[in-house]
Amino acid sequence: MEMTAKELAAALGGTVEGDPQATVKSFAKIEHGKPGQLCFFANPKYEQYVYTSKASVLLVNSDFVPKQPVTPALVRVPDAYAALAQLLKVVADKKKTFRAHRGCCRIAWSAKIGRRVWVGDFVTIGKNCRIGDCTRICDNVTIGAGTTIGRDCIIYPGVHIFPGMVIGDRVILHAGCIIGDDGFGNALQSDGSWQKIEHVGNVIIGNDVEVGSNTTIDRAPMESTIIEDGARIDNLCQIAHNVIVGKNTAMAAQCGIAGSTKIGEGSILGGQVGVVGHINIAPHTTVCAKSSVIGNVRKEGETLYGNPGIDRQTYLKAYALFKKAASE
């Protein structure tokens, strides 16, 4: 994609404020915007980044009034989130290709397969994939075009890896897990219907990561969902788009992490923990089973109990009062 602010405004039914010839070639979140990138601003929580962004073009709502000078060219549209959904769909449609595959095993000619790689039956490896030495790919695995997988990995049966994913060395993906499906992104329309947000980012999995059976890690609408080195993710977990799971973090089965949340390194999440989106959890946080995290955790090393999760000592004091009241 390469478009000027003027062309974007024409395509999205908006107007330009600033340089109409400002050109963009890729997308980024507003806090990461660089020259040549397009960002959008729709959530007041992120207004501070409007004034620090180095992006070339910024999509904003028509009624937005800046409080400080703004560097990017502004493309004003009635609904910045819906306009982004429309634009991402156009980009995604251009990338989609379809091709029939037949036979016991299908490996594209352009794929680069390392030494001593084992490939099972009914495996599909797409164009321009890179598979590292000594990796084992079991039966019925699908690896999308442009994906990179490191050395000494184990990809168990029925794993689906979507195009453009990046997987490090010594990674274990257990049966049925899905890496890089679309995240749950939808923009509410004026008539009450939902417009799907196309996801054109990817998932990056570091070295020495293990992902359990039937866990899903969603690709980002832009940029990446990141699982850092050494993370351990159990079965039946849901990792949403743009989440960052810190180094050596572990989470037990049925955890759900909502979009754009960052979990600090060395954290531990018990079974069925739920975490809301757009928050930061400090390193070495422990969240006990069935607890929920609904806001930022700023203090490193805290242990949270309950729903919503609160500090362990506070929880135990409250629980003692509950028991006393119940016995009276």
Phi, psi and omega in degrees: 000130172217114183217150174271165177301322179297317179293321177297315180299319179295319182290328185257002180069037182242192178231157182255137172235111186117208184285112181290345181264004176302129189247139178237148179235349182205174181254158172201157171292154189299327181285350182244006188301137179230166177305138182089002181245155177252129175238170176223153179231116178224338183258119182305337180301335185254015185298328181304328183283343177301323187270351178247351184295139176259007180299156180282325182223141179232123174280128179222162174291151184301328184269007181289131178242109180296143177264347181219168176299147182238131181283311183293156167291135180265130170253110184270126180227160181302322182218106186296323181293315178295323179295321177298318178301317179297317183290317179297326178296319178298315180295317181296319181298326179291333182274342186285129174227152182229136181210135180283143178236131179226154177111174184291323182208137184234114179237121181298145180300329184277353179290142178253112183254127182287183181285146175056036174274133179254128182237124181278188181286149174058035175267141174241125177239118188282179182298142173062021173287157176230119180243125184283167182303144169064019176277144181247122181244111186279180186299150171061034176264141175243125178238114185288161183304142174076007179280144176245128177235133184283195184271156173060031177270159172235119179248106186282168187303144173077011177284140176240119179245119185282166184299144171082011180281158179234120184234130187281199181275149173058036178270140175244121176247114185279168191306132172080002179285155184235123182245110171101014172292165180299143171285172181271083182235122181216140179254125181288128180268166183297334180270007179091354178277173182245136174258122180296136173270113179290143182249116183242009175275206181211187173241135174243121178248127183284195181279151172060037178260145174234130182239127187283170182299138175060023171273144178242131174241112187281144173285160180274151172294331173208155185063221192218147160273132190235128171247111188280169185310139170078002181292150178233117182240125186281186180290152170059036175262156178237117177248114187277177185296142176066012173290146170241118176259118188291165182305133175061021174282145179233138175224137182275178189301147173068022171287146175231122182245117181282167192298147173064024175266144178245122179255123184293159184297150176071014179279158180229125179243122178288177182298141176063024173288139175243136182232127179288170184275162171063037176232166176244134176247124185297155178303150173061030173277140174247127178242117186285160187307139177066011175276163177233149178242117187245004179205174181301140172251108189265334184270122181292140174084008179289154172243125185249136176237152166092183184221102002287156183294132176230167181306143187303314182295319177297318180298315182295322177296316179296320181296322178298320178293321178300314181297320181295317181295323182291332182275349182273000000 
